[in-house]
Amino acid sequence: MSREQTSSAAKEIMPLPDSQAGRPRDLSKGLAWQAFIRNKNSASYEIIETFAYLALGVVLAVASYAALGAVLGTKNPIVTVVSYSMVPTLTRGDLLILEGVQVNQITTGRENGTIIVYYHAPTQRLIVHRVWKINPDGTVRTWGDNNPAPDPWSVQPDWIRGKMVLRVPYLGYPRLLLKDYLGF
């Protein structure tokens, strides 16, 4: 045997674990996978690697969203303004960061009331409006800054998802594009 043949044969011989010592080796298991892993320039390897990174990105995004919600005390820590009802304070496409809030922590007023996000069950959507007043029964009345009148319903305390703590202008537009054109 030449030196090259001896060297390549030595590479294929791997030590056996103690549990397999003395038994014949089954070389059919794992060889295809090992060859696939070694050939990192193949198209199939690149496709699988791309999907693995995409899956990792999705898992990290979901985990980050859940962690942010836990830290801020709300199930919806990030929302996008979808209408013009809060102009000039907020506009369509603004991204909001929310923090959980109790009714007793809310300020009221037409111009300086707390801006809250609540889930309106009858219309099945999130609404971003300012707290106008708190009713004696603990429900809240809201009013959009750009609306001529307050909302005709009272917001139940368990509908409230949080109060706005940060506004990032225009950063919500990618979500709006997905919603408007792709239905997400």
LOTIBA-996607 format. One record per residue: residue number from 1; residue in one letter; x, y, z of N, C-alpha, C, O, CB in turn. Coordinates in pm, whole numbers, always signed. Each point is the difference from the previous one (the first is absolute). Glycine has a CB too. Layout:
BEGIN
ATOM num residuo   n_px   n_py   n_pz  ca_px  ca_py  ca_pz   c_px   c_py   c_pz   o_px   o_py   o_pz  cb_px  cb_py  cb_pz
ATOM NUM       A      X      Y      Z      X      Y      Z      X      Y      Z      X      Y      Z      X      Y      Z
...
***
This chain:
BEGIN
ATOM num residuo   n_px   n_py   n_pz  ca_px  ca_py  ca_pz   c_px   c_py   c_pz   o_px   o_py   o_pz  cb_px  cb_py  cb_pz
ATOM   1       M    +83   -118     +0    -83   +118     +0    +87   +124     +0   +102     +7    +68   -283   -131    +52
ATOM   2       S   +139   +222   -198    +76   +124     -4    -34    +83   +124    -93    -31    +75    +96    +29   -329
ATOM   3       R    +74   +106   +274    -20    +86   +116   -138    +68     -6    -65    +11   +104   +314    +28    -90
ATOM   4       E   -295     +7   -133   -131    +64    -13   -113    -97    +32    -97    +37    +66   +192   +117   -239
ATOM   5       Q    -82   -279   +126   -103   -100    +26     -6    -31   +150   -109    -15    +55   +141    -82   -285
ATOM   6       T    +81    +88   +294     +4    -28   +143    -64   +114    +78    -75    -24    +94   +283   -114   -125
ATOM   7       S   -178   +261     -8    -53   +116    +70   -152     +9    -16    -69    +31    +97   +287    +88   -131
ATOM   8       S   -273   -144    -86   -145     +8    -18    -69   -115    +72   -109    +18    +53   +142    +95   -274
ATOM   9       A    +29   -230   +225    -58   -113    +73     -1    +29   +150    -94    -39    +69   +173   -120   -248
ATOM  10       A    +22   +226   +229     +8    +32   +143   -108   +100    +38    -51     -5   +112   +298    -39   -115
ATOM  11       K   -283   +134    -87   -104    +98    +30   -135    -66    +19    -82    +46    +80   +209   +125   -210
ATOM  12       E   -152   -281    +57   -130    -66     +8    -12    -89   +124   -111    -35    +39   +100    +42   -287
ATOM  13       I   +122    -43   +308     -4    -85   +119    -15    +90   +121    +86    +82    +31    +58   -260   -140
ATOM  14       M   -258   +161   +178    -26    +79   +119     -7    -94   +118    -48   -113    -15    -75   +291   -117
ATOM  15       P   +168   -136   +249     -8    -88   +116   -145    -27    +36    -86    +87    -12   +306     +2    +96
ATOM  16       L   -247   -211    -39   -134    -38    +41    -21    +30   +147    +94    -10    +79    -98   -168   -255
ATOM  17       P   -118   +216   +213    -28    +15   +142    +14   -136    +69    -12   -104    -64   -143   +299    +18
ATOM  18       D   +180   -193   +177    +20   -124    +75   -120    -94    -14    +18   -122     +2   +126   +247   +160
ATOM  19       S   -266    -70   -175   -119    -84     -8     -5    -78   -130    -71   -100     -8    -48   +262   +152
ATOM  20       Q   +193   -120   -249     -3    -70   -128   +129    -78    -26    +16    -58   -107   -169   +236    +21
ATOM  21       A   +242   -180   +179   +127    -70    -20    -25   -148    -23    -78    -63    +71   +198   +231    +72
ATOM  22       G    -54   -222   -243    -13   -141    -30   -113    -32    -96     -8   -113    -50   +103    +68   +271
ATOM  23       R   -185   +140   -250   -110    -24    -94    +37    +55   -136    +73    +99     -9   -242    -91   +196
ATOM  24       P   +119    -70   -295    +28    +56   -132    -67   +136    -14   -109    +23    +53   +129   -255   -150
ATOM  25       R    +43   +317    +27    -48   +137    -15    -97    +13   -117    +27    -51   -109   +187   +132   +206
ATOM  26       D   -330    -12    -75    -98    +23   -106    +32   +134    -63    -31   +105    +56   -149   -243    +62
ATOM  27       L   +241   +134   -233    +44   +123    -65   -111    +68    -80    +20   +111    -48   +207   -208    +36
ATOM  28       S   -343    +33     -3   -106    +61    -80    -71   +112    +74    -58    +89    -63    +28   -307    -52
ATOM  29       K    +34   +217   +248    -69   +103    +77    +88   +123    +14   +116     -8    +40   -243   -168    +86
ATOM  30       G    +70   +289   -160    +69   +126    +23    +95    +44   -108    +38   +117     -2    -59   -170   +233
ATOM  31       L    +60    -34   -322    +97    +41   -101    -58   +104    -96    +70    +94    -38    +36   -318    +56
ATOM  32       A   -232   +207    -58    -61    +98    -91    -10   +135    +69    +30   +103    -61   -160   -287    -55
ATOM  33       W    +88   +184   +239    -13   +125    +75   +137    +67    +18    +13   +121    -16   -215   -213   +135
ATOM  34       Q   +303    +11    -86   +134    +56    +17    +51    +58   -131    +65   +105     +0    -20   -270   +183
ATOM  35       A    -72    +99   -293    +43    +52   -130    -73   +130    -31    +59    +94    -54    -12   -327    -27
ATOM  36       F   -175   +238   +116    -78   +122    -23    +55   +116    +81    +14   +111    -51   -217   -251     +6
ATOM  37       I   +235   +115   +171    +55   +104    +86   +135    +48    -51    +29   +119     +3   -151   -217   +192
ATOM  38       R   +204     +7   -241   +133    +39    -49     -9    +84   -127    +87    +84    -25     +7   -292   +126
ATOM  39       N   -197   +187   -183    -13    +71   -127    -82   +127    +20   -116     +7    -42   +134   -225    -86
ATOM  40       K    +41   +316   +191    -70   +124    +33    -23    +89   -121    -69   +102    +12   +168   -116   +213
ATOM  41       N    -46    -20   -338    -20    +81   -120   -117    -49    -84    -30    +60   -103   +273    -10   +104
ATOM  42       S   -309   -157    +39   -111    -52    -80   -122    +91    +14    -17    +66   +102   +105   -302    -73
ATOM  43       A   -172   +238   -131   -120    +82     +1    -97    -45   +108    -62    +83    +67    +90    -42   -313
ATOM  44       S    -41   -172   +265    -93    -49   +102    +46    +41   +140    -83    +29    +86    +24   -224   -235
ATOM  45       Y   +188   +196   +172    +52    +44   +130    -35   +147    +23    -43    +37   +110   +232   -205   -126
ATOM  46       E   -172   +251    -85    -30   +143    +14   -148    +23    +25    -36    +88    +78   +229    -35   -228
ATOM  47       I   -279   -130    +84   -145    +15    +21    -36    -37   +143    -74    +72    +67    +32   -123   -310
ATOM  48       I    +93    -62   +290    -30    -43   +137    +57    +99   +101    -65    +30   +101    +64   -270   -176
ATOM  49       E   +120   +289    +50    +61    +98    +90    -84   +127     +5    -21    +57   +107   +249   -152   -156
ATOM  50       T   -277   +141    -66    -84   +120     -6   -128    -20    +81    -38    +87    +78   +131    -32   -305
ATOM  51       F   -160   -169   +208   -122    -28    +77    +29    -11   +149    -83    +40    +82    -12   -156   -281
ATOM  52       A   +208    +62   +235    +36    -10   +141    +17   +139    +61    -46    +25   +111   +158   -246   -154
ATOM  53       Y    -46   +311    -29    +16   +137    +50   -134    +73     +6    -24    +75    +95   +255    -70   -190
ATOM  54       L   -318    -26     -3   -133    +61     +3    -80    -51   +120    -65    +78    +69    +69    -55   -319
ATOM  55       A     +0   -153   +274    -71    -58   +114    +55    +56   +131    -76    +33    +91    +32   -243   -224
ATOM  56       L   +175   +221   +142    +61    +58   +120    -44   +145    +18    -29    +42   +112   +227   -196   -139
ATOM  57       G   -204   +230    -81    -45   +139     +7   -144    +11    +48    -31    +87    +82   +188    -33   -266
ATOM  58       V   -244   -141   +135   -140     +1    +43    -10    -36   +148    -74    +65    +75     +0   -128   -308
ATOM  59       V   +146    -38   +275     -3    -41   +141    +51   +114    +89    -60    +28   +104    +96   -270   -171
ATOM  60       L    +72   +306    +27    +53   +112    +80    -97   +118     +3    -14    +64   +104   +246   -136   -164
ATOM  61       A   -298   +102    -52    -96   +110     -4   -118    -27    +92    -42    +88    +76   +111    -38   -312
ATOM  62       V   -123   -170   +230   -114    -36    +86    +41     +2   +147    -74    +50    +85    -22   -192   -270
ATOM  63       A   +212    +88   +215    +48     +0   +139    +25   +142    +50    -31    +32   +115   +135   -258   -153
ATOM  64       S    -48   +311    -47    +25   +140    +39   -130    +73    +26    -11    +76    +96   +222    -77   -230
ATOM  65       Y   -311    -20    +47   -131    +64    +17    -64    -45   +131    -53    +82    +75    +24    -70   -326
ATOM  66       A    +35   -142   +279    -57    -53   +124    +74    +54   +122    -62    +35   +100     -9   -243   -223
ATOM  67       A   +203   +214   +115    +80    +52   +111    -29   +148    +23    -13    +45   +115   +193   -213   -164
ATOM  68       L   -191   +245    -59    -32   +142    +12   -137    +18    +64    -19    +88    +84   +161    -37   -286
ATOM  69       G   -238   -134   +161   -134     +6    +60     +3    -32   +148    -70    +64    +79    -25   -128   -298
ATOM  70       A   +175    -34   +258    +11    -36   +142    +64   +113    +80    -45    +31   +111    +63   -272   -175
ATOM  71       V    +85   +302    +10    +68   +109    +70    -91   +123    +13     -2    +64   +105   +223   -148   -192
ATOM  72       L   -296   +116    -19    -85   +119     +0   -139    -26    +56    -78    +94    +18   +206    -13   -213
ATOM  73       G   -161   -207   +222   -128    -31    +62   -120    +12    -92   -107    +44    +43   +206    +31   +166
ATOM  74       T    -83   -112   -336   -111     +5    -95    +14   -109   -104   +112    -43    -31   -132   +290    +67
ATOM  75       K    -94   -293    -92    +11   -100   -106    +30    +61   -135    +38    -71    -92   -193    -72   +219
ATOM  76       N   +139   +272   -140    +29    +70   -125   +103   +111    +25    -37   +117     +7   -196   -168    -94
ATOM  77       P   +360    +16   +101    +99   +103    +31    +32    +93   -117    +47   +112    +21    +48   -270   +142
ATOM  78       I   -122   +113   -285    +29    +82   -118   -124     +2    -88    -51   -106    -39   +299    +49    +48
ATOM  79       V   -298   +176    -41   -116    +14    -88    +28   +108   -104    +87    +85    +18   -243   -160   +167
ATOM  80       T    +79    +69   -292    +10    +99   -106   -129    +80     -7   -108    -57     +9   +267    -91   -139
ATOM  81       V   -148   +278   +116   -117    +86    -17    -53    -23   -141    +74    +17    -97    +13   +158   +264
ATOM  82       V   -215   -212   -179    -55    -36   -131    -96   +105    -57    -49    -16   -112    +75   -221   +178
ATOM  83       S    -54   +343     +9    -94   +101    -50    +54   +140    +30   +108    +18    +55   -302   -177    -21
ATOM  84       Y   +115   +257    -74    +37   +141    +21    -79    +63   +115     -4   +122    +10    +61   -105   -254
ATOM  85       S   -119    -97   +329    -85    +54   +106    +77    +73   +109    -61    +72    +80    -96   -256   -128
ATOM  86       M   +289   +168    +55    +78    +65   +105    +91   +111    -53    +88    +48    +72    -95   -261    +53
ATOM  87       V    -13   +255   -250    +78   +111    -56    -35   +126    +78   -119    +19    +27   +125   -126   -259
ATOM  88       P    +84   +192   +269   +140    +11    -38    +96    -73    +95   +120     -4    -27   -179   +221    -75
ATOM  89       T     +8   -273   +212    +89    -66    +96    +65   -124    -59   +121    -20    +10   -263   +108   +176
ATOM  90       L    +60   -173   -248    +47   -123    -63    -57     -5   -141   -106    +58    -27   +120   -180   +250
ATOM  91       T    +54    +54   -312    -52    -15   -135    +13   -144    -46    +73    -80    +59    -14   +319   -110
ATOM  92       R   -129   -270    -55     +3   -135    -56   +145    -38    -31    +74    +78    -61   -307    -50    -37
ATOM  93       G   +272   -148   +140   +136    -48    -25    +95    +20   +116   +113    -50     -4   -153    +98   -231
ATOM  94       D     -2    +23   +339    +85    +14   +118     +4   -133    +75   -101    -70    +10    +46   +317     +8
ATOM  95       L   +170   -282    +34    +17   -120    +81     -1    +43   +146    +70    +94    +38    +63   -214   -220
ATOM  96       L   -213    +51   +264    -10    +35   +142    +51   -114    +86    -24   -118    -28   -172   +266    -22
ATOM  97       I   +266   -113   +156    +40    -95   +104    -94    +25   +117    -18   +113    +44   +266   -120   -119
ATOM  98       L   -308   -101   +124    -98    +10   +108    +53    -59   +129    +87    -86     +2   -270    +75   -170
ATOM  99       E   +126    +62   +277    +27    -53   +133   -134    -28    +65    -94    +79    -14   +314    +50    +35
ATOM 100       G   -231   -239    +50   -125    -32    +69    -39   +111    +96    +86    +65    +59    -34   -308    -80
ATOM 101       V   -183   +265    +36    -48   +109    +85   -132    -41    +65    -80    -72    -59   +194   +244    -89
ATOM 102       Q   -134   -126   +271   -127    -19    +71    -80   +130    -11    +56   +107    -21    +48   -276   +182
ATOM 103       V   -236   +158   -147    -86   +117    -14    +39   +109   +100     -7   +118    -34   -179   -266    -45
ATOM 104       N   +227   +112   +200    +36   +102    +99   +131    +72    -31    +35    +96    +68   -157   -232   +100
ATOM 105       Q   +196    +91   -270   +125    +66    -41    -21    +92   -120    +95    +63    -48    +32   -259   +136
ATOM 106       I   -250   +204   -138    -29    +75   -122    -38   +143    +34    -75    +25    +95     +0   -235   -209
ATOM 107       T   +127   +304    +35    -42   +140    +12   -108    +26   -104     -4    -64   -105   +233   +136   +192
ATOM 108       T   -316    +23    -57   -111    +30    -90    +12   +142    -54    +73    +83    +55   -220   -243    +70
ATOM 109       G    +76   +185   -232     -2   +135    -57     +0     -5   -151    +58    -91    -61    +60   +177   +262
ATOM 110       R   -181    +10   -260    -12     +5   -146   +136    +22    -67    +23    -51   -109   -255   +140   +135
ATOM 111       E   +321    -14    +38   +128    +30    -62   +120    -68    +65   +103    -19    -64   -201   +234     +0
ATOM 112       N    +85   -252   +191   +116    -61    +67    -31   -133    +67    +75    -44    +87    +11   +273    -52
ATOM 113       G   -195   -293    -74    -32   -132    +54    +99   -105    -51    +64    +20   -103   -307    +45   +118
ATOM 114       T   +253   -174    +56    +89   -109    -40    -46    -60   -132   -120    -22    -21   +170    -27   +263
ATOM 115       I    +45    +24   -331    -32    -68   -126    +10   -149    +27   +105    -52    +38    -18   +246   -183
ATOM 116       I   -199   -263   +123     -5   -144    +25    -30    -75   -129    -48    +57    -98    -27    -15   +334
ATOM 117       V   +104   -171   -232    -39    -91   -108    -90   -103    +65    +34    -59   +102   +182    +94   -238
ATOM 118       Y   -333    -55    +76    -92   -100    +53    -57    -84   -113     -7    +41   -115    -49   +111   +306
ATOM 119       Y    +15   -273   -153    -62    -92    -95   -150    +20     +8    -62    -26   +103   +252   -142    -81
ATOM 120       H   -249   +213   -132   -143    +20     -7    -63   -129    -52     +3    -27   -120    +23   +278    +81
ATOM 121       A    -82   -329   +130    -51   -133    -36   -107     +3   -109     +5    -85    -90    +45    +16   +322
ATOM 122       P   -147   +161   -230   -102     -2   -105    +57    +17   -142    -53    -59    -95   -104   +152   +263
ATOM 123       T   +262    -15   -184    +59    +17   -134   +125    -87    -20    +54     -5   -110   -143   +238   +106
ATOM 124       Q   +134   -300   +109   +117    -88     -2   +125    +71    -53    +69    -51    -88   -223   -143    +56
ATOM 125       R   +182   +312    +87   +121    +71    -40    +56    +79   +117    -70    +32    +96    -14    -17   -333
ATOM 126       L   +213    +17   +226    +64    +85    +99    -25   +145    -37     +9    +38   -117   +170   -213   +164
ATOM 127       I   -210   +256    +53    -25   +143    -22    +96    +79    +87    +21    -31   +117   -266    -11   -171
ATOM 128       V   +304   +146     -5    +92    +90    +70    -72   +133    +18    -20    +73    -98   +228   -188     +1
ATOM 129       H   -247   +148   +220    -67   +127    +28    +43    +54   +136    +62    -70    +80   -259     -1   -221
ATOM 130       R   +162   +196   +164    +32    +68   +125   -115    -19   +100   -117     +1    -39   +259   +170    -86
ATOM 131       V   -108   -188   +253   -103    -14   +103    -58   +138    +29    +71    +93    +38    +46   -295    +64
ATOM 132       W   -246   +211   -120    -71   +127    +21    -52     +8   +143    +15   +103    +67    -79    -97   -311
ATOM 133       K     +3   -115   +290    -47     -2   +139    -14   -143    +48     -9    -94    -79   -111   +313    +45
ATOM 134       I   +116   -234   +166    -21   -130    +63   -137     +4    +67    -28    +88    +81   +279   -127    -44
ATOM 135       N   -336    -57    -71   -135     -7    +56     +5    -53   +144    +97    -66    +37   -192    +28   -268
ATOM 136       P     -8    +67   +311     -3    -49   +138     +9   -152    +12    +47    -52   +101   -182   +252    -46
ATOM 137       D    +89   -273   -158     +5   -146     +6   +137    -57    -39    +16   -122     -6   -259   +120    -46
ATOM 138       G   +341    +89    +24   +136    -44    -34    +25    -17   -148   +113    -28    -41   -110    -83   +257
ATOM 139       T   -108   +127   -298    +21     -5   -145    +58   +133    -46     -6   +100    +72   -184   -264   -101
ATOM 140       V   +247   +164    -89    +73   +116    -51    -67    +49   -128    -45    -80    -82   +261     -4   +183
ATOM 141       R   -222   +215   -118    -49    +60   -125   +122    +58    -73    +84    +66    +60   -315    -12    +39
ATOM 142       T   +238    -80   -229   +114    +45    -80    -47    +90   -113   -118     +4    -36   +242   -214    +91
ATOM 143       W    -26   +284   -110    -29    +96   -105   +125    +12    -87   +108    +28    +50   -275   +100    +96
ATOM 144       G   +152   -150   -274   +110    +20    -92    +25   +149    -19    -95    +75    -17    +42   -291    -99
ATOM 145       D   +178   +259   +117    +33   +143    -11    -59    +64   -125    -32   +118     +1   +241   -163   +125
ATOM 146       N   -224    -31   -233    -48    +53   -128   -149    -27    -21    -53    +30   -106   +282    -64    +13
ATOM 147       N   -296    -22   +193   -142    -32    -13    -85   +114    +58    +41    +64    +96    +11   -310    -83
ATOM 148       P   -171   +271    -72    -84   +109    +50    -72    -33   +131    -47    +91    +69    +17    -23   -304
ATOM 149       A    +21   -195   +271    -72    -40   +121    +70   -120    +64    +78    -69    -66   -297   +155    -29
ATOM 150       P   +190   -110   +224    +60   -117    +65    -58   -129    -57   -103     +0    -67   +138   +134   +277
ATOM 151       D    +34   -243   -182    -50   -130    -43   -133    -27    +70    -15    +34   +117   +251   -121   -157
ATOM 152       P   -334    +26    -29   -133    -19    +58     -9   -113   +102   -107    -22    +56    +17   +109   -267
ATOM 153       W   +197   -156   +237     -1   -112    +94    +95    +27   +116    +88    +86     -8   -145   -244   -178
ATOM 154       S    +36    +84   +292    +92     +4   +114    +95   -118    -12    -40   -111    -34   -133   +226   +182
ATOM 155       V   +299    -89   -118   +104   -103     -9     +9    -72   +134    +21    +62   +104   +108    +73   -277
ATOM 156       Q   -146   -266   +168    +13    -82   +121   +148     -7    +39    +86     -3    -88   -293   -134    +26
ATOM 157       P   +238   +135   +191   +141     -5    +42    +78   -118    -58   +119    +13    -27   -190    +99   +235
ATOM 158       D     +5   -227   -228    +72   -115    -54    +24    +10   -151    +71    -84    -56   -171    -54   +239
ATOM 159       W    +42   +236   -249    +28    +24   -142   +133    +72    -19    +61     -9   -107   -308    +18    +62
ATOM 160       I   +291    +64   +147   +119    +86    -13   +126    -86    -11    +28    -83    +87   -143   +266    +45
ATOM 161       R   +191   -161   -239   +125    -74    -22   +120    +74    +58   +100    -62    +36   -199    -36   -244
ATOM 162       G    +91   +231   +216   +110    +76    +57     -5   +146    -37    -86    +44    -77   +223   -248    +70
ATOM 163       K    -42   +278    +63    +12   +143    -33   +124    +20    -86    +97    -75    +11   -215   +143   +203
ATOM 164       M   +114    +33   -297   +114    +30    -87   +115    +56    +84    -18    +94    +77   -138    -50   -272
ATOM 165       V   +275   -103   +178   +118    +53    +67   +104    +50   -100    +90    +77    +36   -132   -234   +153
ATOM 166       L    +30   +113   -314    +96    +43   -102    -66     -3   -137    -75    -92    -32   +268     +5   +170
ATOM 167       R   -165   +189   -217    -51     +9   -137   +119     +7    -94    +91    +80    +20   -304    +37    +55
ATOM 168       V   +212   -201   -179   +103     +4   -103    -71    +30   -132    -66    -88    -55   +220    -77   +181
ATOM 169       P   -141   +288   -177    -72    +35   -123    +38    -88   -118   +117    -33    -20   -129   +267   +103
ATOM 170       Y    -88   -272   -159    +12    -70   -130    +54   -143    +10     -2    -70   -102    +37   +291     +2
ATOM 171       L    +12   -267   +212    +59   -133     +8   -105   -112    -11    +35   -116    -19   +147   +213   +161
ATOM 172       G   -309    -61   -130   -106   -100    -12    -47    -23   -142    -85    -86    -23    +17   +150   +248
ATOM 173       Y   +121    +12   -321    -46    -16   -139    +23   -139    -58    -87    -46    -74   +132   +285    +46
ATOM 174       P    +65   -308    +55    +12   -137    -54   -117    -90    +43    -49    -80    -80   +298   +108    +82
ATOM 175       R   -292    -16   +122   -114    -79    +46   -127    +40    -73    -80    -85    -38   +188    +60   +263
ATOM 176       L   -127   +156   -247   -118    +46    -73     -1    -53   -143   -105    -39    -51   +100   +244   +193
ATOM 177       L   +122   -207   -205     +8    -53   -136    -36   -148     -3    -72    -45    -89   +248   +215    +34
ATOM 178       L   -125   -246   +152    -35   -142     +8   -150    -18    +21    -62    -88    -61   +290    +38   +155
ATOM 179       K   -286   +133     -7   -143    -11    +30    -85    +42   -120    -94    -70    -36   +144   +114   +278
ATOM 180       D    -17    +68   -303    -81    +54   -108     +8    -81   -128   -100    -19    -69   +132   +241   +168
ATOM 181       Y    +88   -271   -131    +18    -67   -129     +5   -152     +8    -32    -67    -98   +152   +268    +28
ATOM 182       L    -82   -255   +183    +10   -145    +12   -100    -59   +100    -13   -122    +11   +253   +142    -71
ATOM 183       G   -309    +67   +132   -102    -47    +94    +51    -52   +132    -74    -67    +72    -54    +14   -268
ATOM 184       F   +253    +82   +232    +55    -46   +129    -33    +97   +109    +38    -21   +115   +145    -96   -232
***
